[in-house]
């Protein structure tokens, strides 16, 4: 929740949740206003013979809260997945970004860079 200015709307255990992200939609720096923008990098590794090899990096541009109605207008049309939190243990509300759902709404917002030419998985993705 600390990485978005959007309201997360989703179902959790049959209940509708509406949780506001912790970032403001507009950030002020040096007496100028800027749209708050967050980019997320997800690294995928594969273990081979006791070695940890980087296979791909997915970069996602999380929409600003002003785009709420396009990306998460209601609980059934969102871009968020349930996070790894346990309310019963007093843990803060967390969510995960669905790369697939975000890409369906705006493909440019999710880009994947592949290493070592993984066959099949990397069609239509950047290769290094």
The first five atom37 places (N, CA, C, CB, O) and aatype in JSON, in Angstrom:
{
  "aatype": [20, 20, 20, 20, 20, 20, 20, 20, 20, 20, 20, 20, 20, 20, 20, 20, 20, 20, 20, 20, 20, 20, 20, 20, 20, 20, 20, 20, 20, 20, 20, 20, 20, 20, 20, 20, 20, 20, 20, 20, 20, 20, 20, 20, 20, 20, 20, 20, 20, 20, 20, 20, 20, 20, 20, 20, 20, 20, 20, 20, 20, 20, 20, 20, 20, 20, 20, 20, 20, 20, 20, 20, 20, 20, 20, 20, 20, 20, 20, 20, 20, 20, 20, 20, 20, 20, 20, 20, 20, 20, 20, 20, 20, 20, 20, 20, 20, 20, 20, 20, 20, 20, 20, 20, 20, 20, 20, 20, 20, 20, 20, 20, 20, 20, 20, 20, 20, 20, 20, 20, 20, 20, 20, 20, 20, 20, 20, 20],
  "atom_mask": [
    [1, 1, 1, 1, 1],
    [1, 1, 1, 1, 1],
    [1, 1, 1, 1, 1],
    [1, 1, 1, 1, 1],
    [1, 1, 1, 1, 1],
    [1, 1, 1, 1, 1],
    [1, 1, 1, 1, 1],
    [1, 1, 1, 1, 1],
    [1, 1, 1, 1, 1],
    [1, 1, 1, 1, 1],
    [1, 1, 1, 1, 1],
    [1, 1, 1, 1, 1],
    [1, 1, 1, 1, 1],
    [1, 1, 1, 1, 1],
    [1, 1, 1, 1, 1],
    [1, 1, 1, 1, 1],
    [1, 1, 1, 1, 1],
    [1, 1, 1, 1, 1],
    [1, 1, 1, 1, 1],
    [1, 1, 1, 1, 1],
    [1, 1, 1, 1, 1],
    [1, 1, 1, 1, 1],
    [1, 1, 1, 1, 1],
    [1, 1, 1, 1, 1],
    [1, 1, 1, 1, 1],
    [1, 1, 1, 1, 1],
    [1, 1, 1, 1, 1],
    [1, 1, 1, 1, 1],
    [1, 1, 1, 1, 1],
    [1, 1, 1, 1, 1],
    [1, 1, 1, 1, 1],
    [1, 1, 1, 1, 1],
    [1, 1, 1, 1, 1],
    [1, 1, 1, 1, 1],
    [1, 1, 1, 1, 1],
    [1, 1, 1, 1, 1],
    [1, 1, 1, 1, 1],
    [1, 1, 1, 1, 1],
    [1, 1, 1, 1, 1],
    [1, 1, 1, 1, 1],
    [1, 1, 1, 1, 1],
    [1, 1, 1, 1, 1],
    [1, 1, 1, 1, 1],
    [1, 1, 1, 1, 1],
    [1, 1, 1, 1, 1],
    [1, 1, 1, 1, 1],
    [1, 1, 1, 1, 1],
    [1, 1, 1, 1, 1],
    [1, 1, 1, 1, 1],
    [1, 1, 1, 1, 1],
    [1, 1, 1, 1, 1],
    [1, 1, 1, 1, 1],
    [1, 1, 1, 1, 1],
    [1, 1, 1, 1, 1],
    [1, 1, 1, 1, 1],
    [1, 1, 1, 1, 1],
    [1, 1, 1, 1, 1],
    [1, 1, 1, 1, 1],
    [1, 1, 1, 1, 1],
    [1, 1, 1, 1, 1],
    [1, 1, 1, 1, 1],
    [1, 1, 1, 1, 1],
    [1, 1, 1, 1, 1],
    [1, 1, 1, 1, 1],
    [1, 1, 1, 1, 1],
    [1, 1, 1, 1, 1],
    [1, 1, 1, 1, 1],
    [1, 1, 1, 1, 1],
    [1, 1, 1, 1, 1],
    [1, 1, 1, 1, 1],
    [1, 1, 1, 1, 1],
    [1, 1, 1, 1, 1],
    [1, 1, 1, 1, 1],
    [1, 1, 1, 1, 1],
    [1, 1, 1, 1, 1],
    [1, 1, 1, 1, 1],
    [1, 1, 1, 1, 1],
    [1, 1, 1, 1, 1],
    [1, 1, 1, 1, 1],
    [1, 1, 1, 1, 1],
    [1, 1, 1, 1, 1],
    [1, 1, 1, 1, 1],
    [1, 1, 1, 1, 1],
    [1, 1, 1, 1, 1],
    [1, 1, 1, 1, 1],
    [1, 1, 1, 1, 1],
    [1, 1, 1, 1, 1],
    [1, 1, 1, 1, 1],
    [1, 1, 1, 1, 1],
    [1, 1, 1, 1, 1],
    [1, 1, 1, 1, 1],
    [1, 1, 1, 1, 1],
    [1, 1, 1, 1, 1],
    [1, 1, 1, 1, 1],
    [1, 1, 1, 1, 1],
    [1, 1, 1, 1, 1],
    [1, 1, 1, 1, 1],
    [1, 1, 1, 1, 1],
    [1, 1, 1, 1, 1],
    [1, 1, 1, 1, 1],
    [1, 1, 1, 1, 1],
    [1, 1, 1, 1, 1],
    [1, 1, 1, 1, 1],
    [1, 1, 1, 1, 1],
    [1, 1, 1, 1, 1],
    [1, 1, 1, 1, 1],
    [1, 1, 1, 1, 1],
    [1, 1, 1, 1, 1],
    [1, 1, 1, 1, 1],
    [1, 1, 1, 1, 1],
    [1, 1, 1, 1, 1],
    [1, 1, 1, 1, 1],
    [1, 1, 1, 1, 1],
    [1, 1, 1, 1, 1],
    [1, 1, 1, 1, 1],
    [1, 1, 1, 1, 1],
    [1, 1, 1, 1, 1],
    [1, 1, 1, 1, 1],
    [1, 1, 1, 1, 1],
    [1, 1, 1, 1, 1],
    [1, 1, 1, 1, 1],
    [1, 1, 1, 1, 1],
    [1, 1, 1, 1, 1],
    [1, 1, 1, 1, 1],
    [1, 1, 1, 1, 1],
    [1, 1, 1, 1, 1],
    [1, 1, 1, 1, 1],
    [1, 1, 1, 1, 1]
  ],
  "atom_positions": [
    [[0.82, -1.19, 0.0], [0.0, 0.0, 0.0], [0.86, 1.25, 0.0], [-0.93, 0.0, 1.2], [0.38, 2.34, -0.33]],
    [[2.12, 1.11, 0.36], [3.01, 2.27, 0.41], [3.52, 2.66, -0.98], [4.19, 1.98, 1.32], [4.25, 3.64, -1.1]],
    [[3.15, 1.91, -2.01], [3.66, 2.18, -3.35], [2.58, 2.6, -4.34], [4.36, 0.96, -3.87], [2.82, 2.58, -5.55]],
    [[1.4, 2.98, -3.85], [0.34, 3.4, -4.76], [-0.47, 4.57, -4.19], [-0.59, 2.22, -5.04], [-0.6, 4.74, -2.98]],
    [[-0.98, 5.37, -5.12], [-1.89, 6.44, -4.74], [-3.33, 6.06, -5.08], [-1.51, 7.76, -5.44], [-4.26, 6.85, -4.89]],
    [[-3.5, 4.83, -5.58], [-4.85, 4.36, -5.94], [-5.59, 3.85, -4.71], [-4.76, 3.25, -7.0], [-5.0, 3.56, -3.67]],
    [[-6.91, 3.75, -4.86], [-7.73, 3.05, -3.88], [-7.78, 1.6, -4.34], [-9.18, 3.69, -3.74], [-8.14, 1.34, -5.49]],
    [[-7.43, 0.67, -3.48], [-7.51, -0.75, -3.83], [-8.91, -1.23, -3.52], [-6.43, -1.59, -3.07], [-9.35, -1.21, -2.37]],
    [[-9.59, -1.67, -4.56], [-10.96, -2.2, -4.41], [-10.9, -3.67, -4.78], [-12.0, -1.43, -5.32], [-10.55, -4.03, -5.9]],
    [[-11.24, -4.51, -3.8], [-11.21, -5.95, -4.06], [-12.04, -6.7, -3.04], [-9.77, -6.46, -4.04], [-12.43, -6.17, -2.0]],
    [[-12.3, -7.96, -3.39], [-13.0, -8.88, -2.48], [-11.97, -9.54, -1.58], [-13.81, -9.95, -3.27], [-10.9, -9.93, -2.05]],
    [[-12.27, -9.66, -0.29], [-11.47, -10.43, 0.65], [-12.43, -11.2, 1.54], [-10.52, -9.51, 1.49], [-13.16, -10.63, 2.34]],
    [[-12.41, -12.51, 1.38], [-13.27, -13.39, 2.18], [-14.74, -12.97, 2.11], [-12.81, -13.4, 3.64], [-15.45, -12.94, 3.12]],
    [[-15.19, -12.64, 0.87], [-16.59, -12.29, 0.66], [-16.98, -10.88, 1.06], [-17.43, -13.24, 1.39], [-18.15, -10.52, 1.01]],
    [[-16.01, -10.07, 1.44], [-16.26, -8.7, 1.87], [-15.59, -7.74, 0.88], [-15.75, -8.45, 3.33], [-14.46, -7.98, 0.46]],
    [[-16.29, -6.66, 0.53], [-15.71, -5.64, -0.35], [-14.82, -4.73, 0.47], [-16.83, -4.82, -1.06], [-15.23, -4.18, 1.5]],
    [[-13.58, -4.58, 0.01], [-12.63, -3.67, 0.68], [-12.32, -2.49, -0.23], [-11.34, -4.41, 1.06], [-12.2, -2.65, -1.44]],
    [[-12.2, -1.35, 0.36], [-11.81, -0.1, -0.29], [-10.7, 0.5, 0.56], [-13.03, 0.9, -0.44], [-10.97, 1.15, 1.56]],
    [[-9.45, 0.29, 0.17], [-8.31, 0.76, 0.96], [-7.5, 1.76, 0.14], [-7.42, -0.42, 1.41], [-7.07, 1.44, -0.96]],
    [[-7.3, 2.94, 0.67], [-6.54, 3.99, 0.0], [-5.06, 3.74, 0.16], [-6.91, 5.38, 0.54], [-4.58, 3.47, 1.26]],
    [[-4.32, 3.83, -0.95], [-2.87, 3.73, -0.9], [-2.27, 4.89, -0.12], [-2.28, 3.68, -2.31], [-2.91, 5.93, 0.05]],
    [[-1.04, 4.72, 0.35], [-0.42, 5.72, 1.22], [0.21, 6.89, 0.48], [0.62, 5.06, 2.04], [0.51, 7.91, 1.1]],
    [[0.41, 6.78, -0.84], [1.02, 7.88, -1.58], [-0.03, 8.91, -1.99], [1.76, 7.35, -2.82], [-1.18, 8.55, -2.26]],
    [[0.34, 10.18, -2.04], [-0.59, 11.19, -2.54], [-0.64, 11.11, -4.07], [-0.17, 12.63, -2.07], [0.32, 10.64, -4.69]],
    [[-1.72, 11.57, -4.68], [-1.8, 11.6, -6.14], [-0.87, 12.68, -6.71], [-3.25, 11.86, -6.59], [-0.33, 12.52, -7.81]],
    [[-0.69, 13.74, -5.97], [0.19, 14.84, -6.38], [1.25, 15.03, -5.3], [-0.63, 16.17, -6.61], [0.94, 15.14, -4.11]],
    [[2.51, 15.07, -5.73], [3.63, 15.32, -4.81], [4.24, 16.68, -5.15], [4.7, 14.19, -4.91], [4.39, 17.02, -6.32]],
    [[4.58, 17.45, -4.13], [5.17, 18.77, -4.33], [6.66, 18.72, -4.02], [4.46, 19.83, -3.44], [7.08, 18.23, -2.97]],
    [[7.46, 19.24, -4.96], [8.91, 19.35, -4.79], [9.35, 20.7, -5.34], [9.66, 18.17, -5.51], [9.04, 21.04, -6.48]],
    [[10.05, 21.47, -4.53], [10.53, 22.77, -4.99], [9.43, 23.68, -5.49], [11.54, 22.58, -6.07], [9.58, 24.36, -6.51]],
    [[8.33, 23.69, -4.77], [7.17, 24.52, -5.1], [6.52, 24.18, -6.44], [7.58, 25.97, -5.11], [5.8, 25.0, -7.01]],
    [[6.76, 22.97, -6.93], [6.12, 22.49, -8.16], [5.38, 21.19, -7.82], [7.16, 22.26, -9.31], [5.81, 20.42, -6.96]],
    [[4.27, 20.97, -8.52], [3.47, 19.77, -8.31], [3.76, 18.74, -9.41], [1.97, 20.12, -8.28], [3.93, 19.09, -10.58]],
    [[3.82, 17.48, -9.0], [4.09, 16.38, -9.92], [3.1, 15.25, -9.65], [5.55, 15.87, -9.77], [2.71, 15.01, -8.51]],
    [[2.7, 14.55, -10.73], [1.91, 13.34, -10.54], [2.8, 12.29, -9.9], [1.32, 12.83, -11.9], [3.91, 12.05, -10.36]],
    [[2.31, 11.67, -8.86], [3.08, 10.62, -8.2], [3.07, 9.39, -9.1], [2.5, 10.3, -6.79], [2.01, 8.91, -9.51]],
    [[4.26, 8.88, -9.39], [4.41, 7.74, -10.27], [5.25, 6.68, -9.59], [5.05, 8.16, -11.62], [6.26, 6.99, -8.94]],
    [[4.84, 5.44, -9.72], [5.59, 4.33, -9.12], [5.9, 3.29, -10.19], [4.8, 3.7, -7.96], [5.01, 2.87, -10.93]],
    [[7.15, 2.88, -10.26], [7.54, 1.77, -11.12], [8.04, 0.65, -10.23], [8.64, 2.21, -12.16], [8.78, 0.87, -9.27]],
    [[7.63, -0.54, -10.56], [7.95, -1.73, -9.78], [8.82, -2.65, -10.62], [6.66, -2.46, -9.31], [8.52, -2.87, -11.79]],
    [[9.88, -3.18, -10.05], [10.74, -4.15, -10.74], [10.63, -5.49, -10.03], [12.23, -3.66, -10.79], [10.84, -5.58, -8.82]],
    [[10.32, -6.53, -10.8], [10.19, -7.89, -10.26], [11.25, -8.77, -10.93], [8.74, -8.47, -10.48], [11.27, -8.9, -12.15]],
    [[12.11, -9.36, -10.13], [13.2, -10.19, -10.63], [12.84, -11.66, -10.5], [14.52, -9.88, -9.88], [12.39, -12.1, -9.44]],
    [[13.04, -12.44, -11.58], [12.78, -13.88, -11.53], [14.11, -14.62, -11.72], [11.74, -14.3, -12.63], [14.83, -14.41, -12.7]],
    [[14.41, -15.47, -10.75], [15.64, -16.25, -10.79], [15.31, -17.72, -10.95], [16.47, -16.02, -9.51], [14.21, -18.17, -10.64]],
    [[16.29, -18.47, -11.46], [16.15, -19.92, -11.55], [17.41, -20.53, -10.94], [15.94, -20.4, -13.04], [18.53, -20.15, -11.28]],
    [[17.2, -21.48, -10.04], [18.34, -22.16, -9.44], [18.75, -23.33, -10.32], [18.01, -22.65, -8.0], [17.94, -24.2, -10.64]],
    [[20.02, -23.35, -10.71], [20.58, -24.41, -11.54], [21.91, -24.84, -10.93], [20.76, -23.94, -13.01], [22.86, -24.06, -10.86]],
    [[21.97, -26.08, -10.5], [23.22, -26.63, -9.96], [23.82, -25.72, -8.89], [24.23, -26.84, -11.08], [25.0, -25.36, -8.96]],
    [[23.01, -25.36, -7.9], [23.42, -24.53, -6.78], [23.83, -23.11, -7.16], [24.55, -25.18, -6.08], [24.5, -22.43, -6.39]],
    [[23.43, -22.66, -8.36], [23.69, -21.29, -8.79], [22.37, -20.57, -8.98], [24.53, -21.26, -10.09], [21.39, -21.15, -9.46]],
    [[22.35, -19.31, -8.62], [21.15, -18.46, -8.7], [21.3, -17.58, -9.95], [20.97, -17.59, -7.39], [22.09, -16.64, -9.95]],
    [[20.53, -17.89, -11.02], [20.65, -17.16, -12.29], [19.44, -16.28, -12.53], [20.83, -18.15, -13.45], [18.3, -16.72, -12.4]],
    [[19.71, -15.0, -12.87], [18.63, -14.09, -13.24], [18.12, -14.49, -14.62], [19.12, -12.61, -13.23], [18.9, -14.6, -15.57]],
    [[16.8, -14.72, -14.73], [16.2, -15.14, -16.0], [15.38, -14.04, -16.65], [15.33, -16.35, -15.78], [15.4, -13.9, -17.87]],
    [[14.66, -13.25, -15.84], [13.92, -12.14, -16.41], [13.62, -11.08, -15.36], [12.62, -12.63, -17.03], [13.6, -11.34, -14.16]],
    [[13.39, -9.87, -15.87], [13.0, -8.74, -15.03], [11.72, -8.18, -15.64], [14.14, -7.65, -14.95], [11.67, -7.87, -16.83]],
    [[10.69, -8.03, -14.81], [9.45, -7.42, -15.25], [9.35, -6.05, -14.6], [8.21, -8.3, -14.9], [9.49, -5.92, -13.38]],
    [[9.1, -5.04, -15.41], [8.97, -3.67, -14.93], [7.53, -3.24, -15.15], [9.99, -2.71, -15.64], [7.0, -3.36, -16.26]],
    [[6.9, -2.73, -14.1], [5.5, -2.31, -14.19], [5.35, -0.87, -13.73], [4.59, -3.24, -13.35], [5.91, -0.47, -12.71]],
    [[4.59, -0.1, -14.49], [4.28, 1.29, -14.14], [2.89, 1.29, -13.5], [4.34, 2.24, -15.4], [1.88, 1.15, -14.19]],
    [[2.85, 1.46, -12.18], [1.59, 1.46, -11.44], [0.86, 2.78, -11.73], [1.82, 1.27, -9.9], [1.45, 3.84, -11.59]],
    [[-0.4, 2.72, -12.11], [-1.14, 3.94, -12.44], [-1.29, 4.88, -11.24], [-2.51, 3.59, -12.99], [-1.36, 4.44, -10.09]],
    [[-1.35, 6.17, -11.54], [-1.63, 7.19, -10.54], [-3.1, 7.07, -10.12], [-1.31, 8.62, -11.08], [-3.93, 6.63, -10.9]],
    [[-3.4, 7.47, -8.9], [-4.76, 7.41, -8.38], [-5.79, 8.17, -9.2], [-4.77, 7.93, -6.99], [-6.98, 7.87, -9.12]],
    [[-5.34, 9.15, -9.98], [-6.28, 9.89, -10.83], [-6.81, 9.02, -11.97], [-5.61, 11.13, -11.4], [-7.76, 9.41, -12.64]],
    [[-6.2, 7.88, -12.19], [-6.65, 6.94, -13.22], [-7.46, 5.79, -12.62], [-5.45, 6.38, -13.99], [-7.65, 4.75, -13.25]],
    [[-7.93, 5.99, -11.41], [-8.69, 4.98, -10.67], [-9.78, 4.33, -11.52], [-9.31, 5.6, -9.43], [-9.87, 3.1, -11.57]],
    [[-10.61, 5.12, -12.17], [-11.76, 4.57, -12.89], [-11.37, 3.74, -14.11], [-12.65, 5.69, -13.33], [-12.19, 2.96, -14.6]],
    [[-10.15, 3.9, -14.6], [-9.69, 3.09, -15.72], [-9.07, 1.77, -15.27], [-8.69, 3.87, -16.55], [-9.17, 0.76, -15.97]],
    [[-8.43, 1.77, -14.11], [-7.65, 0.61, -13.7], [-8.24, -0.2, -12.54], [-6.31, 1.04, -13.33], [-7.96, -1.39, -12.43]],
    [[-9.05, 0.42, -11.69], [-9.67, -0.3, -10.58], [-10.99, 0.37, -10.2], [-8.71, -0.36, -9.35], [-11.15, 0.85, -9.08]],
    [[-11.94, 0.4, -11.17], [-13.19, 1.13, -10.94], [-14.09, 0.48, -9.89], [-13.95, 1.25, -12.22], [-14.87, 1.16, -9.23]],
    [[-13.98, -0.84, -9.75], [-14.8, -1.57, -8.78], [-14.09, -2.86, -8.39], [-16.22, -1.87, -9.37], [-12.99, -3.14, -8.88]],
    [[-14.7, -3.63, -7.53], [-14.05, -4.84, -7.0], [-13.87, -5.93, -8.05], [-14.84, -5.38, -5.85], [-13.03, -6.82, -7.87]],
    [[-14.64, -5.88, -9.13], [-14.56, -6.94, -10.13], [-13.68, -6.61, -11.33], [-15.93, -7.27, -10.61], [-13.42, -7.48, -12.16]],
    [[-13.21, -5.37, -11.43], [-12.42, -4.96, -12.59], [-11.09, -4.33, -12.19], [-13.21, -3.99, -13.44], [-10.69, -3.32, -12.77]],
    [[-10.43, -4.89, -11.23], [-9.2, -4.29, -10.72], [-7.94, -4.91, -11.24], [-9.2, -4.36, -9.25], [-7.96, -5.81, -12.08]],
    [[-6.82, -4.42, -10.73], [-5.49, -4.89, -11.11], [-4.74, -5.49, -9.93], [-4.67, -3.74, -11.71], [-3.55, -5.78, -10.02]],
    [[-5.46, -5.67, -8.81], [-4.8, -6.09, -7.57], [-5.16, -7.52, -7.19], [-5.18, -5.15, -6.42], [-6.26, -7.99, -7.49]],
    [[-4.23, -8.2, -6.55], [-4.43, -9.53, -5.98], [-4.27, -9.42, -4.47], [-3.43, -10.58, -6.58], [-3.66, -8.48, -3.96]],
    [[-4.82, -10.38, -3.76], [-4.67, -10.38, -2.3], [-3.19, -10.45, -1.94], [-5.44, -11.57, -1.67], [-2.41, -11.15, -2.59]],
    [[-2.82, -9.73, -0.91], [-1.43, -9.71, -0.47], [-1.18, -10.75, 0.6], [-1.06, -8.34, 0.04], [-2.08, -11.45, 1.05]],
    [[0.07, -10.83, 1.0], [0.47, -11.78, 2.05], [0.43, -11.09, 3.41], [1.89, -12.35, 1.77], [1.47, -10.76, 3.98]],
    [[-0.76, -10.88, 3.9], [-0.89, -10.31, 5.23], [-1.88, -11.16, 6.03], [-1.34, -8.83, 5.17], [-2.75, -11.82, 5.46]],
    [[-1.74, -11.12, 7.31], [-2.63, -11.88, 8.2], [-3.29, -10.92, 9.17], [-1.85, -12.99, 8.96], [-2.71, -10.59, 10.21]],
    [[-4.51, -10.46, 8.84], [-5.2, -9.54, 9.75], [-5.37, -10.11, 11.16], [-6.56, -9.19, 9.19], [-5.38, -9.38, 12.14]],
    [[-5.49, -11.44, 11.24], [-5.66, -12.08, 12.55], [-4.41, -11.92, 13.41], [-5.98, -13.55, 12.38], [-4.49, -12.06, 14.63]],
    [[-3.26, -11.64, 12.78], [-2.02, -11.42, 13.52], [-1.7, -9.93, 13.65], [-0.86, -12.15, 12.83], [-0.61, -9.56, 14.1]],
    [[-2.66, -9.08, 13.26], [-2.45, -7.65, 13.37], [-1.59, -7.05, 12.27], [-1.85, -7.34, 14.67], [-1.12, -5.92, 12.4]],
    [[-1.37, -7.8, 11.19], [-0.53, -7.29, 10.1], [-1.29, -6.28, 9.25], [-0.04, -8.45, 9.22], [-2.51, -6.38, 9.07]],
    [[-0.56, -5.3, 8.72], [-1.15, -4.27, 7.86], [-1.68, -4.9, 6.58], [-0.12, -3.18, 7.53], [-1.18, -5.92, 6.12]],
    [[-2.72, -4.26, 6.02], [-3.3, -4.66, 4.75], [-2.24, -4.54, 3.65], [-4.54, -3.8, 4.41], [-1.56, -3.52, 3.55]],
    [[-2.12, -5.58, 2.83], [-1.17, -5.57, 1.72], [-1.84, -6.15, 0.48], [0.12, -6.38, 2.07], [-2.78, -6.93, 0.58]],
    [[-1.34, -5.74, -0.68], [-1.83, -6.28, -1.94], [-0.64, -6.58, -2.85], [-2.81, -5.29, -2.63], [0.49, -6.14, -2.6]],
    [[-0.92, -7.33, -3.91], [0.07, -7.6, -4.95], [-0.51, -7.1, -6.26], [0.44, -9.13, -5.02], [-1.72, -7.16, -6.48]],
    [[0.34, -6.6, -7.12], [-0.08, -6.15, -8.44], [-0.18, -7.35, -9.37], [0.91, -5.09, -9.0], [0.74, -8.17, -9.43]],
    [[-1.28, -7.45, -10.1], [-1.42, -8.5, -11.12], [-0.85, -7.96, -12.42], [-2.93, -8.94, -11.3], [-1.45, -7.09, -13.06]],
    [[0.31, -8.47, -12.82], [0.91, -8.04, -14.08], [-0.02, -8.34, -15.25], [2.27, -8.72, -14.29], [-0.16, -7.52, -16.16]],
    [[-0.66, -9.5, -15.23], [-1.55, -9.9, -16.33], [-2.75, -8.96, -16.46], [-2.03, -11.34, -16.12], [-3.1, -8.54, -17.56]],
    [[-3.38, -8.63, -15.35], [-4.54, -7.73, -15.39], [-4.16, -6.33, -15.82], [-5.22, -7.69, -14.03], [-4.88, -5.69, -16.58]],
    [[-3.01, -5.84, -15.32], [-2.55, -4.51, -15.71], [-2.21, -4.5, -17.21], [-1.32, -4.09, -14.87], [-2.53, -3.54, -17.91]],
    [[-1.57, -5.55, -17.68], [-1.18, -5.63, -19.09], [-2.41, -5.68, -20.0], [-0.3, -6.85, -19.33], [-2.39, -5.14, -21.11]],
    [[-3.48, -6.33, -19.55], [-4.72, -6.37, -20.33], [-5.3, -4.96, -20.49], [-5.76, -7.29, -19.66], [-5.87, -4.65, -21.54]],
    [[-5.16, -4.14, -19.49], [-5.72, -2.79, -19.52], [-4.82, -1.82, -20.3], [-5.92, -2.27, -18.1], [-5.32, -0.93, -20.99]],
    [[-3.51, -1.99, -20.21], [-2.55, -1.13, -20.91], [-1.23, -1.89, -21.03], [-2.35, 0.24, -20.16], [-0.43, -1.91, -20.1]],
    [[-1.01, -2.51, -22.18], [0.16, -3.39, -22.35], [1.49, -2.67, -22.13], [0.15, -3.99, -23.73], [2.46, -3.29, -21.68]],
    [[1.56, -1.37, -22.43], [2.81, -0.65, -22.28], [3.25, -0.54, -20.82], [2.7, 0.72, -22.88], [4.42, -0.31, -20.55]],
    [[2.32, -0.69, -19.88], [2.65, -0.55, -18.46], [3.43, -1.74, -17.89], [1.38, -0.36, -17.68], [3.97, -1.64, -16.79]],
    [[3.49, -2.85, -18.62], [4.21, -4.03, -18.14], [5.18, -4.49, -19.23], [3.22, -5.19, -17.75], [4.77, -4.87, -20.32]],
    [[6.46, -4.45, -18.92], [7.49, -4.87, -19.87], [8.39, -5.9, -19.2], [8.32, -3.65, -20.38], [8.75, -5.76, -18.03]],
    [[8.74, -6.94, -19.95], [9.6, -7.99, -19.42], [10.87, -8.1, -20.26], [8.85, -9.33, -19.39], [10.82, -8.13, -21.49]],
    [[11.98, -8.15, -19.58], [13.29, -8.33, -20.22], [13.76, -9.73, -19.87], [14.32, -7.23, -19.75], [13.85, -10.09, -18.7]],
    [[14.07, -10.53, -20.9], [14.51, -11.91, -20.68], [16.02, -12.04, -20.89], [13.77, -12.87, -21.63], [16.61, -11.36, -21.73]],
    [[16.61, -12.91, -20.1], [18.02, -13.22, -20.2], [18.18, -14.67, -20.62], [18.75, -12.94, -18.87], [17.34, -15.5, -20.28]],
    [[19.23, -14.98, -21.35], [19.56, -16.35, -21.75], [18.52, -16.96, -22.68], [19.71, -17.21, -20.54], [18.47, -18.18, -22.82]],
    [[17.69, -16.14, -23.32], [16.76, -16.64, -24.34], [15.89, -17.8, -23.93], [17.51, -17.02, -25.52], [15.9, -18.84, -24.59]],
    [[15.14, -17.66, -22.85], [14.22, -18.72, -22.42], [13.22, -18.93, -23.54], [13.5, -18.36, -21.06], [12.47, -18.01, -23.88]],
    [[13.19, -20.09, -24.12], [12.3, -20.38, -25.25], [10.85, -20.45, -24.77], [12.71, -21.71, -25.93], [10.56, -20.97, -23.69]],
    [[9.94, -19.93, -25.58], [8.52, -20.01, -25.28], [8.04, -18.9, -24.36], [8.22, -21.34, -24.67], [7.16, -18.13, -24.73]],
    [[8.61, -18.82, -23.18], [8.16, -17.83, -22.19], [8.42, -16.4, -22.64], [8.84, -18.07, -20.86], [7.73, -15.48, -22.19]],
    [[9.38, -16.2, -23.5], [9.82, -14.85, -23.81], [9.34, -14.33, -25.15], [11.29, -14.79, -23.76], [9.85, -13.32, -25.63]],
    [[8.39, -14.98, -25.77], [7.87, -14.45, -27.03], [7.22, -13.1, -26.78], [6.86, -15.44, -27.68], [6.44, -12.94, -25.84]],
    [[7.54, -12.13, -27.62], [6.96, -10.8, -27.48], [7.57, -9.99, -26.35], [5.5, -10.91, -27.26], [7.02, -8.97, -25.96]],
    [[8.69, -10.43, -25.8], [9.35, -9.72, -24.71], [10.74, -9.28, -25.17], [9.45, -10.61, -23.45], [11.26, -9.77, -26.17]],
    [[11.31, -8.37, -24.42], [12.67, -7.91, -24.71], [13.67, -9.0, -24.36], [12.99, -6.62, -23.94], [13.49, -9.71, -23.38]],
    [[14.74, -9.14, -25.15], [15.77, -10.15, -24.89], [17.13, -9.48, -24.74], [15.82, -11.2, -26.02], [17.46, -8.53, -25.44]],
    [[17.91, -10.0, -23.81], [19.32, -9.57, -23.65], [20.21, -10.79, -23.71], [19.54, -8.79, -22.3], [21.43, -10.68, -23.6]]
  ]
}
